[in-house]
Amino acid sequence: MRLKERRESNRRRLAAFLIIAAVVSAVWTGAWAETPEVRPSVLAGTWYPRDPKELAAQVKDFLAQARPPRITGRLKAVIVPHAGYVYSGRTAAYAYALLQGQSYETVVLVGPSHRARFSGASVNLQDYQTPLGRVPVDQDLARRIIEAGGPLVGSRPEVHAREHCLEIQLPFLQTVLGPVKIAPILMGDQDLAACRNLAQTLAEVLKDRRVLLLASTDLSHFHPADQAEALDKKLIERVRAFDPVRLHQDLAAGVCEACGGGALVTVMTAAQALGADQAAVLNYTHSGRVSGDNSRVVGYLAAALLESGSAGCSAVGADLGLSREDQQRLLAIARGAIRSGLEGRKFTMPADLPPELQRPGGAFVTLKRQDRLRGCIGRIMADAPLAEVVAAMAVQAAFHDPRFETLKRWELADLTLEISVLTPFEPVQDPAEIKVGLHGLMAAREGRRGLLLPQVPVEHGWSREEFLRQTCLKAGLPPTAWKEGAELYRFSAQVFGEDEEGRKP
């Protein structure tokens, strides 16, 4: 009898073991549970407010303060930071503000695993809870990602349990998109092979779906502010150039830093495969600018990846036929003229200029430091060779813009140059003829005139009417002068700026 009882007890233990093994296997393969359990918030009361009203008010305040550039076309992906809201919430809002009024089936969030080490990537099948309510996982899509990802993609709920980088995004998503499903993915490996595998998986599964990709990452960690800004600028250059491969190379070499570098490279690569071919940098800051402690800071970036035909802050104006080589020559001329001025010598124009740069043309040269305007002066009349106009306006912007002090030699290293080559001016008969993102504008009356370049309203997110108002104010006229007899002229411009090589002093 005892032997029989022992056998029955062993049989039950074996059955229980097999059931547990089956459950573990089902969770890993994604074949478990029609209604997944809910992952509770682990950030409420610390990284963001616990009280729903306070949290909602804080998120809405961040969104109201954000002024991202206006974009058109399809937004394929956003890049957002994942620190506590007091530090990175304002920067994140620049990306989330673009989502207001948009509709997506699902948001696929990709971020790094800070707390758990594991191979491959993990897709969580649990719904998420925040003080603003429950955020459901798109079970069908999540399982498809797991199935398509092969052995490198599975589901490990334990690695998601305490991770902050995805949960921190949810109150923003709940606010701007309302009820929306998510597919939360954490990367254990962030090498290039892992990034490419996950990117190919996402591109395959997300094709023909109305889905937004989201990369969650902070930038450099715990450097003095000046070092952090230099590191982060390198990463931002790669993002702006939409070059995920070279970005990963720079991350691996320590040229720049990002805790979610793999997630960033993955989302950029997947977005490219899904049709995105432009990147717009929306906002950058670091924790020192918030706390006042610049001794050990963390960098934060908001950016957008756009499908062809979209217009971001670096994609405005017209194509006047200047080749990439022509643009680089003009930028080198502008920088060379400024350097000569700083060194107290006369600038010598290159002798082998192509005909396109010797034709008469009007142009503006814009100088920026740390994404802040440092000078901008131009000539609207096409009464001299374009190359000479660019050289002269670069010197004027650097040393004679009355709004700024004369440029100092130490500023040249992190100075960014942008050139706007102008088309001829056309009188505006009907304000409806003005297209934001394509046209620049000049207003004139009573001997006063003011001009704004095509990129200005895009950078500030102005409507056509606000663009008209601001142009009148630039002329020293009342903001409604465009309705009261002021002459209006529109023009376009081919706008281009320096890449990393061009910024070398």
Secondary structure as the mmCIF struct_conf table of DSSP 4:
data_model
#
loop_
_struct_conf.conf_type_id
_struct_conf.id
_struct_conf.beg_label_comp_id
_struct_conf.beg_label_asym_id
_struct_conf.beg_label_seq_id
_struct_conf.end_label_comp_id
_struct_conf.end_label_asym_id
_struct_conf.end_label_seq_id
HELX_RH_AL_P HELX_RH_AL_P1 ARG A 2 THR A 29
TURN_TY1_P TURN_TY1_P1 GLY A 30 GLY A 30
BEND BEND1 GLU A 34 THR A 35
HELX_LH_PP_P HELX_LH_PP_P1 PRO A 36 GLU A 37
STRN STRN1 VAL A 38 ARG A 39
HELX_LH_PP_P HELX_LH_PP_P2 PRO A 40 SER A 41
BEND BEND2 VAL A 42 LEU A 43
STRN STRN2 ALA A 44 ALA A 44
TURN_TY1_P TURN_TY1_P2 GLY A 45 TRP A 47
STRN STRN3 TYR A 48 TYR A 48
BEND BEND3 ARG A 50 ASP A 51
HELX_RH_AL_P HELX_RH_AL_P2 PRO A 52 GLN A 65
HELX_LH_PP_P HELX_LH_PP_P3 PRO A 68 ARG A 70
BEND BEND4 GLY A 73 GLY A 73
STRN STRN4 LEU A 75 VAL A 80
BEND BEND5 ALA A 83 ALA A 83
HELX_RH_AL_P HELX_RH_AL_P3 TYR A 85 TYR A 96
HELX_RH_3T_P HELX_RH_3T_P1 ALA A 97 LEU A 99
TURN_TY1_P TURN_TY1_P3 GLN A 100 GLY A 101
BEND BEND6 GLU A 105 GLU A 105
STRN STRN5 THR A 106 PRO A 112
BEND BEND7 HIS A 114 ARG A 115
BEND BEND8 SER A 119 GLY A 120
STRN STRN6 ALA A 121 VAL A 123
BEND BEND9 GLN A 126 GLN A 126
STRN STRN7 ASP A 127 THR A 130
TURN_TY1_P TURN_TY1_P4 PRO A 131 LEU A 132
STRN STRN8 GLY A 133 VAL A 135
STRN STRN9 VAL A 137 VAL A 137
HELX_RH_AL_P HELX_RH_AL_P4 GLN A 139 GLY A 149
HELX_RH_3T_P HELX_RH_3T_P2 GLY A 150 LEU A 152
STRN STRN10 VAL A 153 GLY A 154
HELX_RH_AL_P HELX_RH_AL_P5 PRO A 157 HIS A 160
BEND BEND10 ALA A 161 ARG A 162
TURN_TY1_P TURN_TY1_P5 CYS A 165 LEU A 166
HELX_RH_3T_P HELX_RH_3T_P3 GLU A 167 GLN A 169
HELX_RH_AL_P HELX_RH_AL_P6 LEU A 170 LEU A 177
BEND BEND11 GLY A 178 PRO A 179
STRN STRN11 LYS A 181 MET A 187
BEND BEND12 GLY A 188 GLY A 188
BEND BEND13 ASP A 191 ASP A 191
HELX_RH_AL_P HELX_RH_AL_P7 LEU A 192 LEU A 206
TURN_TY1_P TURN_TY1_P6 LYS A 207 ASP A 208
BEND BEND14 ARG A 209 ARG A 209
STRN STRN12 VAL A 211 SER A 216
STRN STRN13 HIS A 221 HIS A 223
HELX_RH_AL_P HELX_RH_AL_P8 ALA A 225 ARG A 240
TURN_TY1_P TURN_TY1_P7 ALA A 241 PHE A 242
HELX_RH_AL_P HELX_RH_AL_P9 PRO A 244 ALA A 253
TURN_TY1_P TURN_TY1_P8 GLY A 254 GLY A 254
BEND BEND15 VAL A 255 CYS A 256
TURN_TY1_P TURN_TY1_P9 CYS A 259 GLY A 260
HELX_RH_AL_P HELX_RH_AL_P10 GLY A 261 ALA A 273
TURN_TY1_P TURN_TY1_P10 LEU A 274 GLY A 275
STRN STRN14 ALA A 276 HIS A 286
HELX_RH_AL_P HELX_RH_AL_P11 SER A 287 SER A 291
BEND BEND16 GLY A 292 GLY A 292
BEND BEND17 SER A 295 ARG A 296
STRN STRN15 VAL A 297 GLU A 307
TURN_TY1_P TURN_TY1_P11 SER A 308 GLY A 309
TURN_TY1_P TURN_TY1_P12 CYS A 313 SER A 314
BEND BEND18 ALA A 315 ALA A 315
STRN STRN16 GLY A 317 GLY A 317
BEND BEND19 GLY A 321 GLY A 321
HELX_RH_AL_P HELX_RH_AL_P12 ARG A 324 LEU A 342
TURN_TY1_P TURN_TY1_P13 GLU A 343 GLY A 344
BEND BEND20 ARG A 345 ARG A 345
BEND BEND21 ALA A 351 ALA A 351
HELX_RH_AL_P HELX_RH_AL_P13 PRO A 355 GLN A 358
BEND BEND22 ARG A 359 ARG A 359
STRN STRN17 PRO A 360 PRO A 360
STRN STRN18 ALA A 363 ARG A 369
TURN_TY1_P TURN_TY1_P14 GLN A 370 ASP A 371
STRN STRN19 ARG A 372 ARG A 379
BEND BEND23 MET A 381 MET A 381
BEND BEND24 ALA A 384 ALA A 384
STRN STRN20 PRO A 385 PRO A 385
HELX_RH_AL_P HELX_RH_AL_P14 LEU A 386 PHE A 399
TURN_TY1_P TURN_TY1_P15 PRO A 402 ARG A 403
BEND BEND25 PHE A 404 PHE A 404
HELX_LH_PP_P HELX_LH_PP_P4 GLU A 405 LYS A 408
HELX_RH_3T_P HELX_RH_3T_P4 ARG A 409 ASP A 414
STRN STRN21 LEU A 415 LEU A 422
HELX_LH_PP_P HELX_LH_PP_P5 THR A 423 PHE A 425
STRN STRN22 GLU A 426 PRO A 427
BEND BEND26 GLN A 429 ASP A 430
HELX_RH_3T_P HELX_RH_3T_P5 PRO A 431 GLU A 433
TURN_TY1_P TURN_TY1_P16 VAL A 436 LEU A 438
STRN STRN23 GLY A 440 ARG A 445
TURN_TY1_P TURN_TY1_P17 GLU A 446 GLY A 447
STRN STRN24 ARG A 448 LEU A 452
TURN_TY1_P TURN_TY1_P18 PRO A 454 PRO A 454
HELX_RH_AL_P HELX_RH_AL_P15 GLN A 455 HIS A 460
TURN_TY1_P TURN_TY1_P19 GLY A 461 GLY A 461
HELX_RH_AL_P HELX_RH_AL_P16 ARG A 464 LYS A 474
TURN_TY1_P TURN_TY1_P20 ALA A 475 GLY A 476
BEND BEND27 LEU A 477 LEU A 477
TURN_TY1_P TURN_TY1_P21 PRO A 479 THR A 480
HELX_RH_3T_P HELX_RH_3T_P6 ALA A 481 LYS A 483
TURN_TY1_P TURN_TY1_P22 GLU A 484 GLY A 485
STRN STRN25 GLU A 487 PHE A 491
STRN STRN26 ALA A 493 GLY A 497
TURN_TY1_P TURN_TY1_P23 GLU A 500 GLU A 500
HELX_RH_3T_P HELX_RH_3T_P7 GLU A 501 ARG A 503
#
